[in-house]
């Protein structure tokens, strides 16, 4: 669900991306500086109203609480986003962030890898974080990082001078030990998504690499691979929570 469809193939789409980013930057700025007055007092002589703000509620960027004005502003902006079908929200860090597609929202929010491989965990977490960025270039980067993580995942069971294919076989043994039919489905999905990463401009960027047409395609492929990785990690005891 995207109110701001952005493609990297059209100058007009590039302008749209810039305008969207600027508009959301303004929302960020207002969110950081807005507040409600904590008390009012009429002027002693002219009787106009003086407004006072609680200085203790002024927070730096690392603050964990919202002042009353920020809370109200966040509710109002999120309501406007929801009414207009815009897949953004003001996050806990007070920045506007993109919502994951509905079909992948819970999967992305609950994804907590604990693979025993710190490099792999960092790649996965970084990919998930960038996937929620409102900037199209970040989401493309997220897709590329996820496919890099996928290739590293295949080596988790690597022993000595063994080959990646043997490691993948051991992953399948652990993930689907008692269902040959399901194992066949998982193997095909591994092969298919490996081919996607190689054929499209995800893992390789030669001039003849097939470009992904739009954000919807990126979202679909990202959600599909995250689902596969999450399934394997959960079935092999490599997901926390």
Secondary structure, DSSP 8 states (H G I E B T S, - for coil): --SS---SS-HHHHHHHHHHHHHHHHHHHHHHH----SEEEE-TTT--EEEE--GGG---TT-----HHHHHHHHHHHHHHHHTT--EEE-TTSSEEE---GGGHHHHHT--B--S-HHHHHHHHHHHHHHT-SSHHHHHHHHHHHHHHHHHHTTTT--TT--HHHHHHHHHHHHSTT-HHHHHHHHHHHHHHHHHHHHBTTT---TTSB----HHHHHHHHHHHHHHHHHHHHHTT-B--
